[in-house]
Amino acid sequence: MEYIRSTCRRLEGHHLFLILTSLFIVLTGVSYYTGTLVLLSALIFYISFVVGKRLYYILGLDEGDREIYKREYTFGLLLMNIGLLFLILDILWAGGIPLFDPTSKRFLSPLYTMLSRLLILGWAIVIASNLSLDKVRVVLYSLIFAAVVMLLGYRTGVVVLLTSTLFVLYYSNRIKNRELILFVLGIFLLLLLLSLIRLKVVGSEGIPLLSRMDLTMSVLDIIVHNFNGVFNGYLLYCAIYSYLGMAPGPRTVIANSLGIQGVTITPTIFGGVIGDFGILGVIPYFAILGISMGLLYKIAENSKGIYLGVYAVILSYLLVSIETAILDLDVIMYFILGFLLCIYAIVKKYRSC
């Protein structure tokens, strides 16, 4: 009964993923075949997420509460300081602030940029490990940190920081549904503003956000019809080894495959999977992803701390990846960390029996 009440009163990760995916299908000119494939993938994730939630009860992980340890709060602060340090080093390496000097953005260090995003993960862990932080201070600090992250000129980091903060507050019962909606609208307006600024800087025309969505879904259409399983895991390989200078970036590979040079193109989370593993690859991919995230969600809901911080960050990246794809080494590592936390919780439970 408690499980049913909890499901009814919360907007959970699988709901958000299905809703946002459906919007991408409805608001863009994607073909019926590709749209059906995307919707099927989202439904596989949805069902698997529910299975993961039920697995939490089957494994008996709901028995007893977990103390919030101070060391997790300290660990979050450590990650934040490391992220801030590499953000400063990244700006110094580029020789300018990309937000105000877009030409300096191409000189950013991929490694430094990746490590700078530890600020986002650290902040999520901090507010999930210290429940005494009130929502006003959390929102205020989040806006300050978002402004700092914005200096690198990437919208994704800003959106992930704000949405992960929002998810931590929401799933730790510090904001209600109405406040959740208001905050989401605020993040949407901020994203719209950043898109307008970007369009003005590059001198492009079109409807902000919608034109970007239409572009990435058209790329997905091309991948589905012409690059089904062609890359054989090469995109994933590039996502890892590009940070070591041993391979081009996966989005560069996509652009080059389409005959476009000098830019990067995102294939969506669906295009990345289909390009690497074929259409049948979406079944195990989204099934495993859904089960692990559903299980981690229930652990995070009960345990808070690092579980909730990591879950909030990977849920944010998952929603953003509908457009951008999971093709960054640090993001892949966050999802692996979430999976390992599930394994740790299970092992810890049965070792104590």
Contacts in CASP RR format, 6 or more apart in sequence:
PFRMAT RR
TARGET T0000
AUTHOR 0000-0000-0000
METHOD contacts of the structure
MODEL  1
MEYIRSTCRRLEGHHLFLILTSLFIVLTGVSYYTGTLVLLSALIFYISFV
VGKRLYYILGLDEGDREIYKREYTFGLLLMNIGLLFLILDILWAGGIPLF
DPTSKRFLSPLYTMLSRLLILGWAIVIASNLSLDKVRVVLYSLIFAAVVM
LLGYRTGVVVLLTSTLFVLYYSNRIKNRELILFVLGIFLLLLLLSLIRLK
VVGSEGIPLLSRMDLTMSVLDIIVHNFNGVFNGYLLYCAIYSYLGMAPGP
RTVIANSLGIQGVTITPTIFGGVIGDFGILGVIPYFAILGISMGLLYKIA
ENSKGIYLGVYAVILSYLLVSIETAILDLDVIMYFILGFLLCIYAIVKKY
RSC
3 53 0 8 1.000
3 57 0 8 1.000
6 301 0 8 1.000
10 171 0 8 1.000
11 177 0 8 1.000
11 180 0 8 1.000
12 49 0 8 1.000
12 297 0 8 1.000
13 49 0 8 1.000
13 293 0 8 1.000
13 297 0 8 1.000
13 315 0 8 1.000
13 318 0 8 1.000
14 45 0 8 1.000
14 46 0 8 1.000
14 49 0 8 1.000
14 50 0 8 1.000
14 290 0 8 1.000
14 293 0 8 1.000
14 294 0 8 1.000
15 46 0 8 1.000
16 315 0 8 1.000
16 319 0 8 1.000
17 42 0 8 1.000
17 45 0 8 1.000
17 46 0 8 1.000
17 49 0 8 1.000
17 318 0 8 1.000
17 319 0 8 1.000
17 322 0 8 1.000
18 42 0 8 1.000
18 43 0 8 1.000
18 45 0 8 1.000
18 46 0 8 1.000
20 319 0 8 1.000
20 322 0 8 1.000
21 38 0 8 1.000
21 39 0 8 1.000
21 41 0 8 1.000
21 42 0 8 1.000
21 322 0 8 1.000
22 39 0 8 1.000
22 42 0 8 1.000
24 30 0 8 1.000
24 38 0 8 1.000
24 213 0 8 1.000
24 217 0 8 1.000
24 268 0 8 1.000
24 322 0 8 1.000
24 323 0 8 1.000
25 35 0 8 1.000
25 38 0 8 1.000
25 39 0 8 1.000
25 217 0 8 1.000
27 210 0 8 1.000
27 213 0 8 1.000
27 214 0 8 1.000
28 210 0 8 1.000
28 213 0 8 1.000
28 214 0 8 1.000
28 217 0 8 1.000
28 218 0 8 1.000
29 214 0 8 1.000
29 217 0 8 1.000
29 218 0 8 1.000
30 38 0 8 1.000
30 217 0 8 1.000
30 218 0 8 1.000
30 220 0 8 1.000
30 221 0 8 1.000
31 221 0 8 1.000
31 224 0 8 1.000
33 224 0 8 1.000
33 225 0 8 1.000
34 217 0 8 1.000
34 220 0 8 1.000
34 221 0 8 1.000
34 224 0 8 1.000
34 225 0 8 1.000
37 224 0 8 1.000
37 270 0 8 1.000
37 274 0 8 1.000
37 279 0 8 1.000
37 282 0 8 1.000
38 220 0 8 1.000
38 270 0 8 1.000
40 282 0 8 1.000
41 270 0 8 1.000
41 273 0 8 1.000
41 282 0 8 1.000
41 286 0 8 1.000
42 286 0 8 1.000
44 282 0 8 1.000
44 283 0 8 1.000
44 286 0 8 1.000
44 287 0 8 1.000
45 286 0 8 1.000
45 287 0 8 1.000
45 289 0 8 1.000
45 290 0 8 1.000
48 286 0 8 1.000
48 287 0 8 1.000
48 288 0 8 1.000
48 289 0 8 1.000
48 290 0 8 1.000
48 291 0 8 1.000
48 294 0 8 1.000
49 290 0 8 1.000
49 291 0 8 1.000
49 293 0 8 1.000
49 294 0 8 1.000
49 297 0 8 1.000
50 294 0 8 1.000
51 290 0 8 1.000
51 291 0 8 1.000
51 294 0 8 1.000
52 290 0 8 1.000
52 291 0 8 1.000
52 292 0 8 1.000
52 293 0 8 1.000
52 294 0 8 1.000
52 295 0 8 1.000
52 298 0 8 1.000
53 294 0 8 1.000
53 295 0 8 1.000
53 297 0 8 1.000
53 298 0 8 1.000
55 291 0 8 1.000
55 294 0 8 1.000
55 295 0 8 1.000
56 62 0 8 1.000
56 294 0 8 1.000
56 295 0 8 1.000
56 298 0 8 1.000
56 299 0 8 1.000
57 298 0 8 1.000
59 346 0 8 1.000
59 349 0 8 1.000
60 349 0 8 1.000
61 298 0 8 1.000
61 299 0 8 1.000
61 302 0 8 1.000
61 345 0 8 1.000
61 346 0 8 1.000
61 349 0 8 1.000
62 298 0 8 1.000
62 302 0 8 1.000
64 302 0 8 1.000
65 302 0 8 1.000
65 303 0 8 1.000
66 302 0 8 1.000
66 303 0 8 1.000
66 304 0 8 1.000
68 129 0 8 1.000
68 130 0 8 1.000
68 131 0 8 1.000
68 304 0 8 1.000
68 305 0 8 1.000
69 129 0 8 1.000
69 305 0 8 1.000
70 129 0 8 1.000
72 125 0 8 1.000
72 129 0 8 1.000
72 305 0 8 1.000
72 306 0 8 1.000
73 125 0 8 1.000
73 126 0 8 1.000
73 129 0 8 1.000
73 130 0 8 1.000
75 122 0 8 1.000
75 125 0 8 1.000
75 306 0 8 1.000
76 121 0 8 1.000
76 122 0 8 1.000
76 123 0 8 1.000
76 125 0 8 1.000
76 126 0 8 1.000
76 129 0 8 1.000
77 122 0 8 1.000
77 126 0 8 1.000
78 122 0 8 1.000
79 118 0 8 1.000
79 119 0 8 1.000
79 121 0 8 1.000
79 122 0 8 1.000
79 125 0 8 1.000
80 118 0 8 1.000
80 119 0 8 1.000
80 122 0 8 1.000
80 123 0 8 1.000
80 126 0 8 1.000
82 115 0 8 1.000
82 118 0 8 1.000
82 119 0 8 1.000
83 115 0 8 1.000
83 116 0 8 1.000
83 117 0 8 1.000
83 118 0 8 1.000
83 119 0 8 1.000
84 116 0 8 1.000
84 119 0 8 1.000
84 148 0 8 1.000
86 112 0 8 1.000
86 113 0 8 1.000
86 115 0 8 1.000
86 116 0 8 1.000
86 118 0 8 1.000
87 112 0 8 1.000
87 116 0 8 1.000
87 119 0 8 1.000
87 148 0 8 1.000
87 149 0 8 1.000
87 151 0 8 1.000
87 152 0 8 1.000
89 109 0 8 1.000
89 112 0 8 1.000
90 108 0 8 1.000
90 109 0 8 1.000
90 112 0 8 1.000
90 113 0 8 1.000
90 116 0 8 1.000
90 152 0 8 1.000
91 97 0 8 1.000
91 98 0 8 1.000
91 151 0 8 1.000
91 152 0 8 1.000
93 107 0 8 1.000
93 108 0 8 1.000
93 109 0 8 1.000
93 112 0 8 1.000
94 104 0 8 1.000
94 105 0 8 1.000
94 107 0 8 1.000
94 108 0 8 1.000
94 109 0 8 1.000
95 104 0 8 1.000
95 107 0 8 1.000
96 104 0 8 1.000
97 104 0 8 1.000
97 151 0 8 1.000
98 104 0 8 1.000
98 105 0 8 1.000
98 108 0 8 1.000
98 151 0 8 1.000
98 152 0 8 1.000
98 153 0 8 1.000
99 150 0 8 1.000
99 151 0 8 1.000
99 152 0 8 1.000
99 153 0 8 1.000
102 153 0 8 1.000
102 201 0 8 1.000
105 152 0 8 1.000
105 153 0 8 1.000
108 152 0 8 1.000
110 242 0 8 1.000
110 243 0 8 1.000
111 243 0 8 1.000
113 152 0 8 1.000
113 154 0 8 1.000
114 243 0 8 1.000
114 328 0 8 1.000
114 329 0 8 1.000
114 330 0 8 1.000
115 330 0 8 1.000
116 149 0 8 1.000
116 152 0 8 1.000
117 149 0 8 1.000
117 157 0 8 1.000
117 330 0 8 1.000
118 330 0 8 1.000
119 145 0 8 1.000
119 148 0 8 1.000
119 149 0 8 1.000
119 161 0 8 1.000
120 145 0 8 1.000
120 149 0 8 1.000
120 157 0 8 1.000
120 160 0 8 1.000
120 161 0 8 1.000
120 164 0 8 1.000
120 313 0 8 1.000
121 309 0 8 1.000
121 310 0 8 1.000
121 313 0 8 1.000
121 334 0 8 1.000
122 309 0 8 1.000
123 141 0 8 1.000
123 142 0 8 1.000
123 145 0 8 1.000
123 161 0 8 1.000
123 164 0 8 1.000
123 165 0 8 1.000
124 164 0 8 1.000
124 165 0 8 1.000
124 168 0 8 1.000
124 308 0 8 1.000
124 309 0 8 1.000
124 310 0 8 1.000
124 312 0 8 1.000
124 313 0 8 1.000
125 305 0 8 1.000
125 306 0 8 1.000
125 309 0 8 1.000
125 310 0 8 1.000
126 133 0 8 1.000
127 133 0 8 1.000
127 138 0 8 1.000
127 165 0 8 1.000
127 168 0 8 1.000
127 169 0 8 1.000
127 309 0 8 1.000
128 168 0 8 1.000
128 172 0 8 1.000
128 300 0 8 1.000
128 304 0 8 1.000
128 305 0 8 1.000
128 306 0 8 1.000
128 307 0 8 1.000
128 308 0 8 1.000
128 309 0 8 1.000
128 312 0 8 1.000
129 304 0 8 1.000
129 305 0 8 1.000
129 306 0 8 1.000
131 172 0 8 1.000
131 174 0 8 1.000
131 304 0 8 1.000
134 174 0 8 1.000
135 169 0 8 1.000
135 174 0 8 1.000
135 175 0 8 1.000
135 179 0 8 1.000
138 165 0 8 1.000
138 169 0 8 1.000
138 174 0 8 1.000
139 165 0 8 1.000
139 183 0 8 1.000
142 161 0 8 1.000
142 162 0 8 1.000
142 165 0 8 1.000
145 161 0 8 1.000
146 158 0 8 1.000
146 161 0 8 1.000
146 162 0 8 1.000
149 157 0 8 1.000
149 158 0 8 1.000
149 161 0 8 1.000
150 158 0 8 1.000
150 194 0 8 1.000
155 191 0 8 1.000
155 194 0 8 1.000
155 195 0 8 1.000
155 198 0 8 1.000
156 320 0 8 1.000
156 324 0 8 1.000
158 190 0 8 1.000
158 194 0 8 1.000
159 187 0 8 1.000
159 191 0 8 1.000
159 316 0 8 1.000
159 320 0 8 1.000
160 313 0 8 1.000
160 316 0 8 1.000
160 317 0 8 1.000
160 320 0 8 1.000
162 187 0 8 1.000
162 190 0 8 1.000
163 187 0 8 1.000
163 312 0 8 1.000
163 315 0 8 1.000
163 316 0 8 1.000
163 319 0 8 1.000
163 320 0 8 1.000
164 309 0 8 1.000
164 312 0 8 1.000
164 313 0 8 1.000
164 315 0 8 1.000
164 316 0 8 1.000
165 312 0 8 1.000
166 175 0 8 1.000
166 180 0 8 1.000
166 183 0 8 1.000
166 184 0 8 1.000
166 187 0 8 1.000
167 311 0 8 1.000
167 312 0 8 1.000
167 315 0 8 1.000
167 316 0 8 1.000
168 308 0 8 1.000
168 309 0 8 1.000
168 312 0 8 1.000
169 175 0 8 1.000
170 180 0 8 1.000
171 300 0 8 1.000
171 301 0 8 1.000
171 308 0 8 1.000
171 311 0 8 1.000
171 312 0 8 1.000
172 304 0 8 1.000
172 308 0 8 1.000
175 183 0 8 1.000
191 209 0 8 1.000
192 208 0 8 1.000
192 209 0 8 1.000
195 208 0 8 1.000
195 209 0 8 1.000
195 212 0 8 1.000
196 208 0 8 1.000
199 205 0 8 1.000
199 206 0 8 1.000
199 208 0 8 1.000
204 211 0 8 1.000
212 323 0 8 1.000
213 323 0 8 1.000
215 265 0 8 1.000
216 265 0 8 1.000
216 266 0 8 1.000
216 267 0 8 1.000
216 268 0 8 1.000
216 323 0 8 1.000
217 268 0 8 1.000
219 254 0 8 1.000
219 258 0 8 1.000
219 265 0 8 1.000
219 266 0 8 1.000
219 267 0 8 1.000
219 268 0 8 1.000
219 271 0 8 1.000
220 267 0 8 1.000
220 268 0 8 1.000
220 270 0 8 1.000
220 271 0 8 1.000
220 274 0 8 1.000
222 258 0 8 1.000
223 254 0 8 1.000
223 267 0 8 1.000
223 271 0 8 1.000
223 272 0 8 1.000
223 274 0 8 1.000
223 275 0 8 1.000
224 271 0 8 1.000
224 274 0 8 1.000
224 279 0 8 1.000
227 257 0 8 1.000
227 274 0 8 1.000
227 275 0 8 1.000
228 274 0 8 1.000
228 275 0 8 1.000
228 278 0 8 1.000
228 279 0 8 1.000
229 274 0 8 1.000
229 275 0 8 1.000
229 276 0 8 1.000
229 277 0 8 1.000
229 278 0 8 1.000
230 275 0 8 1.000
231 253 0 8 1.000
231 275 0 8 1.000
231 276 0 8 1.000
232 276 0 8 1.000
233 276 0 8 1.000
233 277 0 8 1.000
234 253 0 8 1.000
234 276 0 8 1.000
235 250 0 8 1.000
235 253 0 8 1.000
235 254 0 8 1.000
235 267 0 8 1.000
235 272 0 8 1.000
235 275 0 8 1.000
235 276 0 8 1.000
235 327 0 8 1.000
236 250 0 8 1.000
236 276 0 8 1.000
236 327 0 8 1.000
237 247 0 8 1.000
238 247 0 8 1.000
238 248 0 8 1.000
238 249 0 8 1.000
238 250 0 8 1.000
238 252 0 8 1.000
238 253 0 8 1.000
238 327 0 8 1.000
239 249 0 8 1.000
239 250 0 8 1.000
239 326 0 8 1.000
239 327 0 8 1.000
239 328 0 8 1.000
239 329 0 8 1.000
239 332 0 8 1.000
240 329 0 8 1.000
240 332 0 8 1.000
241 247 0 8 1.000
242 248 0 8 1.000
242 249 0 8 1.000
242 250 0 8 1.000
242 329 0 8 1.000
243 329 0 8 1.000
248 256 0 8 1.000
249 264 0 8 1.000
249 327 0 8 1.000
250 272 0 8 1.000
250 325 0 8 1.000
250 327 0 8 1.000
251 264 0 8 1.000
251 265 0 8 1.000
251 266 0 8 1.000
251 267 0 8 1.000
251 325 0 8 1.000
251 327 0 8 1.000
252 262 0 8 1.000
252 264 0 8 1.000
254 264 0 8 1.000
254 265 0 8 1.000
254 266 0 8 1.000
254 267 0 8 1.000
255 261 0 8 1.000
255 262 0 8 1.000
255 263 0 8 1.000
255 264 0 8 1.000
255 265 0 8 1.000
258 265 0 8 1.000
266 323 0 8 1.000
266 324 0 8 1.000
266 325 0 8 1.000
266 327 0 8 1.000
267 275 0 8 1.000
267 325 0 8 1.000
267 327 0 8 1.000
268 321 0 8 1.000
268 322 0 8 1.000
268 323 0 8 1.000
268 324 0 8 1.000
268 325 0 8 1.000
269 318 0 8 1.000
269 321 0 8 1.000
269 322 0 8 1.000
269 324 0 8 1.000
269 325 0 8 1.000
269 326 0 8 1.000
270 282 0 8 1.000
271 325 0 8 1.000
272 325 0 8 1.000
272 327 0 8 1.000
273 281 0 8 1.000
273 282 0 8 1.000
273 285 0 8 1.000
273 286 0 8 1.000
274 281 0 8 1.000
274 282 0 8 1.000
277 285 0 8 1.000
289 318 0 8 1.000
289 335 0 8 1.000
292 335 0 8 1.000
292 338 0 8 1.000
292 339 0 8 1.000
292 342 0 8 1.000
293 311 0 8 1.000
293 314 0 8 1.000
293 315 0 8 1.000
293 318 0 8 1.000
295 342 0 8 1.000
296 307 0 8 1.000
296 310 0 8 1.000
296 311 0 8 1.000
296 314 0 8 1.000
296 338 0 8 1.000
296 339 0 8 1.000
296 341 0 8 1.000
296 342 0 8 1.000
297 311 0 8 1.000
297 315 0 8 1.000
299 307 0 8 1.000
299 311 0 8 1.000
299 341 0 8 1.000
299 342 0 8 1.000
299 345 0 8 1.000
300 307 0 8 1.000
300 308 0 8 1.000
300 309 0 8 1.000
300 310 0 8 1.000
300 311 0 8 1.000
300 312 0 8 1.000
301 308 0 8 1.000
303 345 0 8 1.000
306 341 0 8 1.000
307 341 0 8 1.000
307 345 0 8 1.000
310 334 0 8 1.000
310 337 0 8 1.000
310 338 0 8 1.000
310 341 0 8 1.000
311 338 0 8 1.000
313 334 0 8 1.000
314 334 0 8 1.000
314 335 0 8 1.000
314 337 0 8 1.000
314 338 0 8 1.000
317 326 0 8 1.000
317 331 0 8 1.000
317 334 0 8 1.000
317 335 0 8 1.000
318 326 0 8 1.000
321 331 0 8 1.000
326 332 0 8 1.000
326 335 0 8 1.000
END
